[in-house]
Amino acid sequence: MKFPKEVNRYCPTCRKHTKHSVSKYKASKERALNHGRRRVNRKKKGYGSFPKEIFKKNAKINKKTVPIFECSDCGKKHYGKSYRVKKFELQQV
Ligand SMILES: [Zn+2]
């Protein structure tokens, strides 16, 4: 899928249509001591089953890609509609 690098879009903060630059959402690195990780570590120390079942059946092939729109006026970022596509390309129009 091809997506424009710049779009004219409504900004809720400015309350008008402004130019937005588009980028892809990227998951940040997981912190080593977040709550879920601490819980898993505690569970793995003791007796009992593995804390989380390992997922094996993948029904969906493609992961969701979320475009992020950044307003050129106020600099606020807005999330767009996500797409399940194999390829997500940003290109100049
Ligand atoms: Zn704005």
PDB file of the backbone (N, CA, C, O) and the ligand in Angstrom, with CONECT records:
HET     ZN  A 101       1
ATOM      1  N   MET A   1       0.835  -1.183   0.000  1.00  0.00           N
ATOM      2  CA  MET A   1       0.000   0.000   0.000  1.00  0.00           C
ATOM      3  C   MET A   1       0.876   1.241   0.000  1.00  0.00           C
ATOM      4  O   MET A   1       1.892   1.304   0.692  1.00  0.00           O
ATOM      5  N   LYS A   2       0.460   2.234  -0.796  1.00  0.00           N
ATOM      6  CA  LYS A   2       1.198   3.488  -0.855  1.00  0.00           C
ATOM      7  C   LYS A   2       0.427   4.572  -0.124  1.00  0.00           C
ATOM      8  O   LYS A   2      -0.786   4.713  -0.281  1.00  0.00           O
ATOM      9  N   PHE A   3       1.148   5.322   0.667  1.00  0.00           N
ATOM     10  CA  PHE A   3       0.514   6.346   1.494  1.00  0.00           C
ATOM     11  C   PHE A   3       1.267   7.658   1.314  1.00  0.00           C
ATOM     12  O   PHE A   3       2.497   7.639   1.269  1.00  0.00           O
ATOM     13  N   PRO A   4       0.580   8.803   1.208  1.00  0.00           N
ATOM     14  CA  PRO A   4       1.289  10.068   1.028  1.00  0.00           C
ATOM     15  C   PRO A   4       2.048  10.498   2.291  1.00  0.00           C
ATOM     16  O   PRO A   4       1.629  10.206   3.411  1.00  0.00           O
ATOM     17  N   LYS A   5       3.183  11.202   2.085  1.00  0.00           N
ATOM     18  CA  LYS A   5       3.993  11.649   3.225  1.00  0.00           C
ATOM     19  C   LYS A   5       3.367  12.844   3.932  1.00  0.00           C
ATOM     20  O   LYS A   5       3.582  13.063   5.124  1.00  0.00           O
ATOM     21  N   GLU A   6       2.590  13.611   3.178  1.00  0.00           N
ATOM     22  CA  GLU A   6       1.935  14.781   3.756  1.00  0.00           C
ATOM     23  C   GLU A   6       0.457  14.771   3.388  1.00  0.00           C
ATOM     24  O   GLU A   6       0.096  14.539   2.234  1.00  0.00           O
ATOM     25  N   VAL A   7      -0.390  15.025   4.374  1.00  0.00           N
ATOM     26  CA  VAL A   7      -1.823  15.074   4.105  1.00  0.00           C
ATOM     27  C   VAL A   7      -2.443  16.292   4.775  1.00  0.00           C
ATOM     28  O   VAL A   7      -1.981  16.752   5.819  1.00  0.00           O
ATOM     29  N   ASN A   8      -3.494  16.798   4.155  1.00  0.00           N
ATOM     30  CA  ASN A   8      -4.284  17.856   4.760  1.00  0.00           C
ATOM     31  C   ASN A   8      -5.359  17.178   5.599  1.00  0.00           C
ATOM     32  O   ASN A   8      -6.159  16.393   5.089  1.00  0.00           O
ATOM     33  N   ARG A   9      -5.367  17.491   6.890  1.00  0.00           N
ATOM     34  CA  ARG A   9      -6.213  16.724   7.791  1.00  0.00           C
ATOM     35  C   ARG A   9      -6.717  17.632   8.902  1.00  0.00           C
ATOM     36  O   ARG A   9      -6.110  18.658   9.210  1.00  0.00           O
ATOM     37  N   TYR A  10      -7.836  17.238   9.496  1.00  0.00           N
ATOM     38  CA  TYR A  10      -8.401  18.027  10.586  1.00  0.00           C
ATOM     39  C   TYR A  10      -7.599  17.826  11.867  1.00  0.00           C
ATOM     40  O   TYR A  10      -7.335  16.692  12.266  1.00  0.00           O
ATOM     41  N   CYS A  11      -7.215  18.919  12.506  1.00  0.00           N
ATOM     42  CA  CYS A  11      -6.514  18.840  13.795  1.00  0.00           C
ATOM     43  C   CYS A  11      -7.485  19.258  14.899  1.00  0.00           C
ATOM     44  O   CYS A  11      -7.965  20.392  14.886  1.00  0.00           O
ATOM     45  N   PRO A  12      -7.788  18.370  15.859  1.00  0.00           N
ATOM     46  CA  PRO A  12      -8.735  18.694  16.915  1.00  0.00           C
ATOM     47  C   PRO A  12      -8.229  19.797  17.849  1.00  0.00           C
ATOM     48  O   PRO A  12      -9.026  20.507  18.463  1.00  0.00           O
ATOM     49  N   THR A  13      -6.901  19.940  17.957  1.00  0.00           N
ATOM     50  CA  THR A  13      -6.345  20.977  18.832  1.00  0.00           C
ATOM     51  C   THR A  13      -6.461  22.354  18.188  1.00  0.00           C
ATOM     52  O   THR A  13      -6.865  23.323  18.831  1.00  0.00           O
ATOM     53  N   CYS A  14      -6.098  22.425  16.898  1.00  0.00           N
ATOM     54  CA  CYS A  14      -6.191  23.712  16.180  1.00  0.00           C
ATOM     55  C   CYS A  14      -7.622  23.991  15.729  1.00  0.00           C
ATOM     56  O   CYS A  14      -7.959  25.133  15.417  1.00  0.00           O
ATOM     57  N   ARG A  15      -8.449  22.982  15.692  1.00  0.00           N
ATOM     58  CA  ARG A  15      -9.845  23.059  15.256  1.00  0.00           C
ATOM     59  C   ARG A  15      -9.963  23.523  13.810  1.00  0.00           C
ATOM     60  O   ARG A  15     -10.887  24.259  13.465  1.00  0.00           O
ATOM     61  N   LYS A  16      -9.051  23.104  12.983  1.00  0.00           N
ATOM     62  CA  LYS A  16      -9.136  23.398  11.561  1.00  0.00           C
ATOM     63  C   LYS A  16      -8.274  22.398  10.786  1.00  0.00           C
ATOM     64  O   LYS A  16      -7.550  21.592  11.370  1.00  0.00           O
ATOM     65  N   HIS A  17      -8.372  22.471   9.461  1.00  0.00           N
ATOM     66  CA  HIS A  17      -7.553  21.595   8.637  1.00  0.00           C
ATOM     67  C   HIS A  17      -6.149  22.167   8.492  1.00  0.00           C
ATOM     68  O   HIS A  17      -5.984  23.330   8.122  1.00  0.00           O
ATOM     69  N   THR A  18      -5.152  21.365   8.778  1.00  0.00           N
ATOM     70  CA  THR A  18      -3.759  21.782   8.622  1.00  0.00           C
ATOM     71  C   THR A  18      -2.984  20.671   7.928  1.00  0.00           C
ATOM     72  O   THR A  18      -3.483  19.563   7.731  1.00  0.00           O
ATOM     73  N   LYS A  19      -1.750  21.001   7.564  1.00  0.00           N
ATOM     74  CA  LYS A  19      -0.892  20.003   6.944  1.00  0.00           C
ATOM     75  C   LYS A  19      -0.321  19.084   8.018  1.00  0.00           C
ATOM     76  O   LYS A  19       0.131  19.544   9.067  1.00  0.00           O
ATOM     77  N   HIS A  20      -0.347  17.787   7.746  1.00  0.00           N
ATOM     78  CA  HIS A  20       0.200  16.812   8.679  1.00  0.00           C
ATOM     79  C   HIS A  20       1.273  15.983   7.988  1.00  0.00           C
ATOM     80  O   HIS A  20       1.095  15.534   6.856  1.00  0.00           O
ATOM     81  N   SER A  21       2.387  15.787   8.682  1.00  0.00           N
ATOM     82  CA  SER A  21       3.399  14.870   8.164  1.00  0.00           C
ATOM     83  C   SER A  21       3.099  13.474   8.702  1.00  0.00           C
ATOM     84  O   SER A  21       2.684  13.317   9.850  1.00  0.00           O
ATOM     85  N   VAL A  22       3.311  12.471   7.867  1.00  0.00           N
ATOM     86  CA  VAL A  22       2.922  11.103   8.217  1.00  0.00           C
ATOM     87  C   VAL A  22       4.147  10.260   8.537  1.00  0.00           C
ATOM     88  O   VAL A  22       5.153  10.316   7.829  1.00  0.00           O
ATOM     89  N   SER A  23       4.054   9.476   9.613  1.00  0.00           N
ATOM     90  CA  SER A  23       5.094   8.502   9.923  1.00  0.00           C
ATOM     91  C   SER A  23       4.430   7.214  10.392  1.00  0.00           C
ATOM     92  O   SER A  23       3.243   7.195  10.718  1.00  0.00           O
ATOM     93  N   LYS A  24       5.205   6.147  10.422  1.00  0.00           N
ATOM     94  CA  LYS A  24       4.654   4.868  10.855  1.00  0.00           C
ATOM     95  C   LYS A  24       4.834   4.696  12.353  1.00  0.00           C
ATOM     96  O   LYS A  24       5.820   5.160  12.924  1.00  0.00           O
ATOM     97  N   TYR A  25       3.871   4.022  12.993  1.00  0.00           N
ATOM     98  CA  TYR A  25       3.997   3.735  14.416  1.00  0.00           C
ATOM     99  C   TYR A  25       5.000   2.611  14.614  1.00  0.00           C
ATOM    100  O   TYR A  25       4.987   1.612  13.896  1.00  0.00           O
ATOM    101  N   LYS A  26       5.868   2.791  15.600  1.00  0.00           N
ATOM    102  CA  LYS A  26       6.833   1.757  15.910  1.00  0.00           C
ATOM    103  C   LYS A  26       6.775   1.489  17.405  1.00  0.00           C
ATOM    104  O   LYS A  26       6.847   2.420  18.208  1.00  0.00           O
ATOM    105  N   ALA A  27       6.647   0.236  17.779  1.00  0.00           N
ATOM    106  CA  ALA A  27       6.576  -0.097  19.198  1.00  0.00           C
ATOM    107  C   ALA A  27       7.908   0.194  19.869  1.00  0.00           C
ATOM    108  O   ALA A  27       8.968  -0.150  19.346  1.00  0.00           O
ATOM    109  N   SER A  28       7.843   0.834  21.037  1.00  0.00           N
ATOM    110  CA  SER A  28       9.078   1.157  21.743  1.00  0.00           C
ATOM    111  C   SER A  28       9.600  -0.087  22.461  1.00  0.00           C
ATOM    112  O   SER A  28       8.884  -1.076  22.620  1.00  0.00           O
ATOM    113  N   LYS A  29      10.856  -0.018  22.887  1.00  0.00           N
ATOM    114  CA  LYS A  29      11.473  -1.159  23.528  1.00  0.00           C
ATOM    115  C   LYS A  29      10.840  -1.396  24.894  1.00  0.00           C
ATOM    116  O   LYS A  29      10.556  -0.451  25.630  1.00  0.00           O
ATOM    117  N   GLU A  30      10.619  -2.673  25.227  1.00  0.00           N
ATOM    118  CA  GLU A  30       9.979  -3.014  26.486  1.00  0.00           C
ATOM    119  C   GLU A  30      10.942  -2.771  27.648  1.00  0.00           C
ATOM    120  O   GLU A  30      12.114  -3.141  27.584  1.00  0.00           O
ATOM    121  N   ARG A  31      10.427  -2.139  28.716  1.00  0.00           N
ATOM    122  CA  ARG A  31      11.259  -1.937  29.896  1.00  0.00           C
ATOM    123  C   ARG A  31      11.455  -3.270  30.599  1.00  0.00           C
ATOM    124  O   ARG A  31      10.550  -4.104  30.602  1.00  0.00           O
ATOM    125  N   ALA A  32      12.620  -3.484  31.193  1.00  0.00           N
ATOM    126  CA  ALA A  32      12.934  -4.782  31.795  1.00  0.00           C
ATOM    127  C   ALA A  32      12.094  -5.048  33.031  1.00  0.00           C
ATOM    128  O   ALA A  32      11.829  -6.203  33.364  1.00  0.00           O
ATOM    129  N   LEU A  33      11.668  -3.984  33.720  1.00  0.00           N
ATOM    130  CA  LEU A  33      10.956  -4.183  34.986  1.00  0.00           C
ATOM    131  C   LEU A  33       9.538  -3.627  34.943  1.00  0.00           C
ATOM    132  O   LEU A  33       9.067  -3.061  35.929  1.00  0.00           O
ATOM    133  N   ASN A  34       8.859  -3.780  33.824  1.00  0.00           N
ATOM    134  CA  ASN A  34       7.462  -3.362  33.801  1.00  0.00           C
ATOM    135  C   ASN A  34       6.609  -4.373  34.573  1.00  0.00           C
ATOM    136  O   ASN A  34       7.069  -5.459  34.927  1.00  0.00           O
ATOM    137  N   HIS A  35       5.366  -3.990  34.820  1.00  0.00           N
ATOM    138  CA  HIS A  35       4.541  -4.801  35.718  1.00  0.00           C
ATOM    139  C   HIS A  35       4.345  -6.227  35.217  1.00  0.00           C
ATOM    140  O   HIS A  35       4.457  -7.186  35.980  1.00  0.00           O
ATOM    141  N   GLY A  36       4.052  -6.352  33.929  1.00  0.00           N
ATOM    142  CA  GLY A  36       3.809  -7.677  33.357  1.00  0.00           C
ATOM    143  C   GLY A  36       5.045  -8.554  33.422  1.00  0.00           C
ATOM    144  O   GLY A  36       4.955  -9.750  33.703  1.00  0.00           O
ATOM    145  N   ARG A  37       6.207  -7.953  33.161  1.00  0.00           N
ATOM    146  CA  ARG A  37       7.466  -8.706  33.189  1.00  0.00           C
ATOM    147  C   ARG A  37       7.784  -9.169  34.605  1.00  0.00           C
ATOM    148  O   ARG A  37       8.236 -10.297  34.805  1.00  0.00           O
ATOM    149  N   ARG A  38       7.546  -8.292  35.601  1.00  0.00           N
ATOM    150  CA  ARG A  38       7.784  -8.641  37.011  1.00  0.00           C
ATOM    151  C   ARG A  38       6.884  -9.801  37.426  1.00  0.00           C
ATOM    152  O   ARG A  38       7.309 -10.704  38.148  1.00  0.00           O
ATOM    153  N   ARG A  39       5.619  -9.764  36.953  1.00  0.00           N
ATOM    154  CA  ARG A  39       4.662 -10.802  37.310  1.00  0.00           C
ATOM    155  C   ARG A  39       5.100 -12.150  36.726  1.00  0.00           C
ATOM    156  O   ARG A  39       5.045 -13.179  37.399  1.00  0.00           O
ATOM    157  N   VAL A  40       5.533 -12.123  35.464  1.00  0.00           N
ATOM    158  CA  VAL A  40       5.973 -13.359  34.805  1.00  0.00           C
ATOM    159  C   VAL A  40       7.194 -13.926  35.511  1.00  0.00           C
ATOM    160  O   VAL A  40       7.292 -15.134  35.730  1.00  0.00           O
ATOM    161  N   ASN A  41       8.131 -13.039  35.869  1.00  0.00           N
ATOM    162  CA  ASN A  41       9.340 -13.495  36.549  1.00  0.00           C
ATOM    163  C   ASN A  41       9.021 -14.138  37.895  1.00  0.00           C
ATOM    164  O   ASN A  41       9.611 -15.153  38.264  1.00  0.00           O
ATOM    165  N   ARG A  42       8.061 -13.525  38.638  1.00  0.00           N
ATOM    166  CA  ARG A  42       7.681 -14.052  39.939  1.00  0.00           C
ATOM    167  C   ARG A  42       7.049 -15.430  39.772  1.00  0.00           C
ATOM    168  O   ARG A  42       7.334 -16.353  40.534  1.00  0.00           O
ATOM    169  N   LYS A  43       6.182 -15.557  38.757  1.00  0.00           N
ATOM    170  CA  LYS A  43       5.478 -16.823  38.516  1.00  0.00           C
ATOM    171  C   LYS A  43       6.461 -17.911  38.091  1.00  0.00           C
ATOM    172  O   LYS A  43       6.315 -19.072  38.475  1.00  0.00           O
ATOM    173  N   LYS A  44       7.446 -17.536  37.311  1.00  0.00           N
ATOM    174  CA  LYS A  44       8.392 -18.527  36.804  1.00  0.00           C
ATOM    175  C   LYS A  44       9.336 -19.044  37.886  1.00  0.00           C
ATOM    176  O   LYS A  44       9.921 -20.119  37.753  1.00  0.00           O
ATOM    177  N   LYS A  45       9.475 -18.269  38.952  1.00  0.00           N
ATOM    178  CA  LYS A  45      10.349 -18.673  40.056  1.00  0.00           C
ATOM    179  C   LYS A  45       9.800 -19.902  40.782  1.00  0.00           C
ATOM    180  O   LYS A  45      10.546 -20.820  41.124  1.00  0.00           O
ATOM    181  N   GLY A  46       8.489 -19.904  41.011  1.00  0.00           N
ATOM    182  CA  GLY A  46       7.900 -20.939  41.864  1.00  0.00           C
ATOM    183  C   GLY A  46       7.381 -22.137  41.096  1.00  0.00           C
ATOM    184  O   GLY A  46       7.737 -22.358  39.938  1.00  0.00           O
ATOM    185  N   TYR A  47       6.532 -22.910  41.764  1.00  0.00           N
ATOM    186  CA  TYR A  47       5.935 -24.075  41.139  1.00  0.00           C
ATOM    187  C   TYR A  47       4.749 -23.650  40.274  1.00  0.00           C
ATOM    188  O   TYR A  47       4.335 -22.491  40.293  1.00  0.00           O
ATOM    189  N   GLY A  48       4.225 -24.585  39.535  1.00  0.00           N
ATOM    190  CA  GLY A  48       3.027 -24.307  38.751  1.00  0.00           C
ATOM    191  C   GLY A  48       3.324 -24.251  37.270  1.00  0.00           C
ATOM    192  O   GLY A  48       4.450 -24.454  36.814  1.00  0.00           O
ATOM    193  N   SER A  49       2.269 -23.968  36.546  1.00  0.00           N
ATOM    194  CA  SER A  49       2.391 -23.998  35.089  1.00  0.00           C
ATOM    195  C   SER A  49       3.071 -22.730  34.586  1.00  0.00           C
ATOM    196  O   SER A  49       3.326 -21.796  35.346  1.00  0.00           O
ATOM    197  N   PHE A  50       3.348 -22.722  33.325  1.00  0.00           N
ATOM    198  CA  PHE A  50       3.909 -21.543  32.693  1.00  0.00           C
ATOM    199  C   PHE A  50       2.861 -20.425  32.749  1.00  0.00           C
ATOM    200  O   PHE A  50       1.690 -20.681  32.471  1.00  0.00           O
ATOM    201  N   PRO A  51       3.241 -19.226  33.091  1.00  0.00           N
ATOM    202  CA  PRO A  51       2.260 -18.166  33.328  1.00  0.00           C
ATOM    203  C   PRO A  51       1.394 -17.787  32.147  1.00  0.00           C
ATOM    204  O   PRO A  51       0.245 -17.385  32.333  1.00  0.00           O
ATOM    205  N   LYS A  52       1.903 -17.904  30.963  1.00  0.00           N
ATOM    206  CA  LYS A  52       1.100 -17.506  29.813  1.00  0.00           C
ATOM    207  C   LYS A  52       1.152 -18.605  28.775  1.00  0.00           C
ATOM    208  O   LYS A  52       2.217 -19.162  28.510  1.00  0.00           O
ATOM    209  N   GLU A  53       0.011 -18.922  28.184  1.00  0.00           N
ATOM    210  CA  GLU A  53       0.031 -19.957  27.167  1.00  0.00           C
ATOM    211  C   GLU A  53       0.751 -19.448  25.915  1.00  0.00           C
ATOM    212  O   GLU A  53       0.667 -18.271  25.564  1.00  0.00           O
ATOM    213  N   ILE A  54       1.449 -20.356  25.263  1.00  0.00           N
ATOM    214  CA  ILE A  54       2.185 -19.966  24.066  1.00  0.00           C
ATOM    215  C   ILE A  54       1.259 -20.075  22.869  1.00  0.00           C
ATOM    216  O   ILE A  54       0.688 -21.130  22.594  1.00  0.00           O
ATOM    217  N   PHE A  55       1.123 -18.954  22.161  1.00  0.00           N
ATOM    218  CA  PHE A  55       0.178 -18.891  21.050  1.00  0.00           C
ATOM    219  C   PHE A  55       0.767 -19.546  19.805  1.00  0.00           C
ATOM    220  O   PHE A  55       1.867 -19.200  19.376  1.00  0.00           O
ATOM    221  N   LYS A  56       0.024 -20.498  19.226  1.00  0.00           N
ATOM    222  CA  LYS A  56       0.572 -21.231  18.086  1.00  0.00           C
ATOM    223  C   LYS A  56      -0.224 -21.062  16.801  1.00  0.00           C
ATOM    224  O   LYS A  56       0.334 -21.075  15.704  1.00  0.00           O
ATOM    225  N   LYS A  57      -1.548 -20.901  16.950  1.00  0.00           N
ATOM    226  CA  LYS A  57      -2.374 -20.808  15.744  1.00  0.00           C
ATOM    227  C   LYS A  57      -2.470 -19.360  15.288  1.00  0.00           C
ATOM    228  O   LYS A  57      -3.129 -18.553  15.943  1.00  0.00           O
ATOM    229  N   ASN A  58      -1.849 -19.028  14.218  1.00  0.00           N
ATOM    230  CA  ASN A  58      -1.926 -17.674  13.698  1.00  0.00           C
ATOM    231  C   ASN A  58      -2.939 -17.599  12.569  1.00  0.00           C
ATOM    232  O   ASN A  58      -2.718 -18.129  11.480  1.00  0.00           O
ATOM    233  N   ALA A  59      -4.060 -16.928  12.847  1.00  0.00           N
ATOM    234  CA  ALA A  59      -5.076 -16.794  11.814  1.00  0.00           C
ATOM    235  C   ALA A  59      -4.760 -15.639  10.895  1.00  0.00           C
ATOM    236  O   ALA A  59      -4.979 -15.712   9.686  1.00  0.00           O
ATOM    237  N   LYS A  60      -4.238 -14.560  11.482  1.00  0.00           N
ATOM    238  CA  LYS A  60      -3.920 -13.378  10.684  1.00  0.00           C
ATOM    239  C   LYS A  60      -2.495 -13.475  10.153  1.00  0.00           C
ATOM    240  O   LYS A  60      -1.575 -13.915  10.841  1.00  0.00           O
ATOM    241  N   ILE A  61      -2.352 -13.050   8.912  1.00  0.00           N
ATOM    242  CA  ILE A  61      -1.038 -13.116   8.277  1.00  0.00           C
ATOM    243  C   ILE A  61      -0.261 -11.829   8.505  1.00  0.00           C
ATOM    244  O   ILE A  61       0.925 -11.847   8.837  1.00  0.00           O
ATOM    245  N   ASN A  62      -0.956 -10.710   8.319  1.00  0.00           N
ATOM    246  CA  ASN A  62      -0.260  -9.427   8.403  1.00  0.00           C
ATOM    247  C   ASN A  62      -0.576  -8.709   9.705  1.00  0.00           C
ATOM    248  O   ASN A  62      -1.688  -8.784  10.228  1.00  0.00           O
ATOM    249  N   LYS A  63       0.432  -8.011  10.213  1.00  0.00           N
ATOM    250  CA  LYS A  63       0.224  -7.212  11.418  1.00  0.00           C
ATOM    251  C   LYS A  63      -0.343  -5.859  11.020  1.00  0.00           C
ATOM    252  O   LYS A  63      -0.230  -5.427   9.873  1.00  0.00           O
ATOM    253  N   LYS A  64      -0.949  -5.210  11.988  1.00  0.00           N
ATOM    254  CA  LYS A  64      -1.551  -3.913  11.704  1.00  0.00           C
ATOM    255  C   LYS A  64      -0.483  -2.823  11.656  1.00  0.00           C
ATOM    256  O   LYS A  64       0.454  -2.814  12.455  1.00  0.00           O
ATOM    257  N   THR A  65      -0.640  -1.923  10.721  1.00  0.00           N
ATOM    258  CA  THR A  65       0.248  -0.773  10.623  1.00  0.00           C
ATOM    259  C   THR A  65      -0.572   0.480  10.909  1.00  0.00           C
ATOM    260  O   THR A  65      -1.647   0.673  10.341  1.00  0.00           O
ATOM    261  N   VAL A  66      -0.057   1.325  11.793  1.00  0.00           N
ATOM    262  CA  VAL A  66      -0.783   2.530  12.168  1.00  0.00           C
ATOM    263  C   VAL A  66      -0.006   3.765  11.701  1.00  0.00           C
ATOM    264  O   VAL A  66       1.146   3.958  12.089  1.00  0.00           O
ATOM    265  N   PRO A  67      -0.638   4.603  10.866  1.00  0.00           N
ATOM    266  CA  PRO A  67       0.021   5.855  10.508  1.00  0.00           C
ATOM    267  C   PRO A  67      -0.174   6.902  11.613  1.00  0.00           C
ATOM    268  O   PRO A  67      -1.236   6.979  12.231  1.00  0.00           O
ATOM    269  N   ILE A  68       0.869   7.706  11.848  1.00  0.00           N
ATOM    270  CA  ILE A  68       0.784   8.785  12.832  1.00  0.00           C
ATOM    271  C   ILE A  68       0.864  10.109  12.087  1.00  0.00           C
ATOM    272  O   ILE A  68       1.779  10.338  11.296  1.00  0.00           O
ATOM    273  N   PHE A  69      -0.095  10.968  12.348  1.00  0.00           N
ATOM    274  CA  PHE A  69      -0.118  12.272  11.691  1.00  0.00           C
ATOM    275  C   PHE A  69       0.350  13.337  12.676  1.00  0.00           C
ATOM    276  O   PHE A  69      -0.180  13.451  13.781  1.00  0.00           O
ATOM    277  N   GLU A  70       1.356  14.121  12.262  1.00  0.00           N
ATOM    278  CA  GLU A  70       1.849  15.194  13.123  1.00  0.00           C
ATOM    279  C   GLU A  70       1.455  16.531  12.519  1.00  0.00           C
ATOM    280  O   GLU A  70       1.769  16.819  11.364  1.00  0.00           O
ATOM    281  N   CYS A  71       0.766  17.344  13.308  1.00  0.00           N
ATOM    282  CA  CYS A  71       0.296  18.647  12.836  1.00  0.00           C
ATOM    283  C   CYS A  71       1.475  19.597  12.686  1.00  0.00           C
ATOM    284  O   CYS A  71       2.343  19.666  13.556  1.00  0.00           O
ATOM    285  N   SER A  72       1.501  20.327  11.579  1.00  0.00           N
ATOM    286  CA  SER A  72       2.609  21.261  11.353  1.00  0.00           C
ATOM    287  C   SER A  72       2.415  22.557  12.124  1.00  0.00           C
ATOM    288  O   SER A  72       3.369  23.309  12.326  1.00  0.00           O
ATOM    289  N   ASP A  73       1.192  22.820  12.555  1.00  0.00           N
ATOM    290  CA  ASP A  73       0.917  24.048  13.299  1.00  0.00           C
ATOM    291  C   ASP A  73       1.260  23.905  14.785  1.00  0.00           C
ATOM    292  O   ASP A  73       2.036  24.692  15.326  1.00  0.00           O
ATOM    293  N   CYS A  74       0.676  22.894  15.442  1.00  0.00           N
ATOM    294  CA  CYS A  74       0.861  22.771  16.892  1.00  0.00           C
ATOM    295  C   CYS A  74       1.822  21.638  17.257  1.00  0.00           C
ATOM    296  O   CYS A  74       2.278  21.564  18.398  1.00  0.00           O
ATOM    297  N   GLY A  75       2.129  20.767  16.318  1.00  0.00           N
ATOM    298  CA  GLY A  75       3.071  19.682  16.607  1.00  0.00           C
ATOM    299  C   GLY A  75       2.460  18.496  17.320  1.00  0.00           C
ATOM    300  O   GLY A  75       3.181  17.577  17.709  1.00  0.00           O
ATOM    301  N   LYS A  76       1.150  18.490  17.502  1.00  0.00           N
ATOM    302  CA  LYS A  76       0.495  17.352  18.151  1.00  0.00           C
ATOM    303  C   LYS A  76       0.423  16.178  17.195  1.00  0.00           C
ATOM    304  O   LYS A  76       0.336  16.349  15.979  1.00  0.00           O
ATOM    305  N   LYS A  77       0.462  14.969  17.771  1.00  0.00           N
ATOM    306  CA  LYS A  77       0.388  13.771  16.947  1.00  0.00           C
ATOM    307  C   LYS A  77      -0.980  13.119  17.087  1.00  0.00           C
ATOM    308  O   LYS A  77      -1.536  13.019  18.181  1.00  0.00           O
ATOM    309  N   HIS A  78      -1.501  12.682  15.961  1.00  0.00           N
ATOM    310  CA  HIS A  78      -2.777  11.978  15.964  1.00  0.00           C
ATOM    311  C   HIS A  78      -2.603  10.627  15.286  1.00  0.00           C
ATOM    312  O   HIS A  78      -1.884  10.491  14.297  1.00  0.00           O
ATOM    313  N   TYR A  79      -3.280   9.639  15.846  1.00  0.00           N
ATOM    314  CA  TYR A  79      -3.201   8.302  15.268  1.00  0.00           C
ATOM    315  C   TYR A  79      -4.275   8.144  14.213  1.00  0.00           C
ATOM    316  O   TYR A  79      -5.397   8.628  14.364  1.00  0.00           O
ATOM    317  N   GLY A  80      -3.917   7.467  13.158  1.00  0.00           N
ATOM    318  CA  GLY A  80      -4.869   7.250  12.079  1.00  0.00           C
ATOM    319  C   GLY A  80      -5.501   5.884  12.158  1.00  0.00           C
ATOM    320  O   GLY A  80      -5.361   5.162  13.145  1.00  0.00           O
ATOM    321  N   LYS A  81      -6.198   5.548  11.094  1.00  0.00           N
ATOM    322  CA  LYS A  81      -6.847   4.251  10.993  1.00  0.00           C
ATOM    323  C   LYS A  81      -5.783   3.211  10.647  1.00  0.00           C
ATOM    324  O   LYS A  81      -4.919   3.459   9.806  1.00  0.00           O
ATOM    325  N   SER A  82      -5.846   2.051  11.295  1.00  0.00           N
ATOM    326  CA  SER A  82      -4.821   1.043  11.068  1.00  0.00           C
ATOM    327  C   SER A  82      -5.173   0.169   9.868  1.00  0.00           C
ATOM    328  O   SER A  82      -6.345  -0.003   9.531  1.00  0.00           O
ATOM    329  N   TYR A  83      -4.148  -0.377   9.234  1.00  0.00           N
ATOM    330  CA  TYR A  83      -4.346  -1.210   8.050  1.00  0.00           C
ATOM    331  C   TYR A  83      -3.621  -2.534   8.224  1.00  0.00           C
ATOM    332  O   TYR A  83      -2.523  -2.579   8.780  1.00  0.00           O
ATOM    333  N   ARG A  84      -4.238  -3.617   7.745  1.00  0.00           N
ATOM    334  CA  ARG A  84      -3.570  -4.910   7.687  1.00  0.00           C
ATOM    335  C   ARG A  84      -3.054  -5.099   6.273  1.00  0.00           C
ATOM    336  O   ARG A  84      -3.757  -5.636   5.416  1.00  0.00           O
ATOM    337  N   VAL A  85      -1.864  -4.672   6.034  1.00  0.00           N
ATOM    338  CA  VAL A  85      -1.299  -4.808   4.705  1.00  0.00           C
ATOM    339  C   VAL A  85       0.108  -5.394   4.816  1.00  0.00           C
ATOM    340  O   VAL A  85       0.774  -5.292   5.847  1.00  0.00           O
ATOM    341  N   LYS A  86       0.531  -6.008   3.714  1.00  0.00           N
ATOM    342  CA  LYS A  86       1.854  -6.609   3.688  1.00  0.00           C
ATOM    343  C   LYS A  86       2.927  -5.527   3.679  1.00  0.00           C
ATOM    344  O   LYS A  86       3.941  -5.617   4.370  1.00  0.00           O
ATOM    345  N   LYS A  87       2.666  -4.505   2.873  1.00  0.00           N
ATOM    346  CA  LYS A  87       3.671  -3.470   2.656  1.00  0.00           C
ATOM    347  C   LYS A  87       3.007  -2.109   2.848  1.00  0.00           C
ATOM    348  O   LYS A  87       1.931  -1.849   2.309  1.00  0.00           O
ATOM    349  N   PHE A  88       3.651  -1.261   3.607  1.00  0.00           N
ATOM    350  CA  PHE A  88       3.100   0.072   3.848  1.00  0.00           C
ATOM    351  C   PHE A  88       4.193   1.082   3.501  1.00  0.00           C
ATOM    352  O   PHE A  88       5.154   1.263   4.249  1.00  0.00           O
ATOM    353  N   GLU A  89       4.024   1.734   2.352  1.00  0.00           N
ATOM    354  CA  GLU A  89       5.082   2.641   1.869  1.00  0.00           C
ATOM    355  C   GLU A  89       4.616   4.086   1.957  1.00  0.00           C
ATOM    356  O   GLU A  89       3.491   4.422   1.589  1.00  0.00           O
ATOM    357  N   LEU A  90       5.520   4.938   2.458  1.00  0.00           N
ATOM    358  CA  LEU A  90       5.253   6.375   2.463  1.00  0.00           C
ATOM    359  C   LEU A  90       5.940   6.973   1.243  1.00  0.00           C
ATOM    360  O   LEU A  90       7.125   6.737   1.009  1.00  0.00           O
ATOM    361  N   GLN A  91       5.204   7.729   0.487  1.00  0.00           N
ATOM    362  CA  GLN A  91       5.810   8.297  -0.712  1.00  0.00           C
ATOM    363  C   GLN A  91       5.344   9.726  -0.954  1.00  0.00           C
ATOM    364  O   GLN A  91       4.259  10.133  -0.540  1.00  0.00           O
ATOM    365  N   GLN A  92       6.203  10.469  -1.639  1.00  0.00           N
ATOM    366  CA  GLN A  92       5.896  11.859  -1.982  1.00  0.00           C
ATOM    367  C   GLN A  92       4.891  11.895  -3.121  1.00  0.00           C
ATOM    368  O   GLN A  92       5.008  11.146  -4.091  1.00  0.00           O
ATOM    369  N   VAL A  93       3.925  12.754  -2.997  1.00  0.00           N
ATOM    370  CA  VAL A  93       2.942  12.885  -4.079  1.00  0.00           C
ATOM    371  C   VAL A  93       3.163  14.210  -4.808  1.00  0.00           C
ATOM    372  O   VAL A  93       2.441  14.520  -5.756  1.00  0.00           O
TER     373      VAL A  93
HETATM  374 ZN    ZN A 101      -2.700  21.319  15.234  1.00  0.00          ZN2+
END
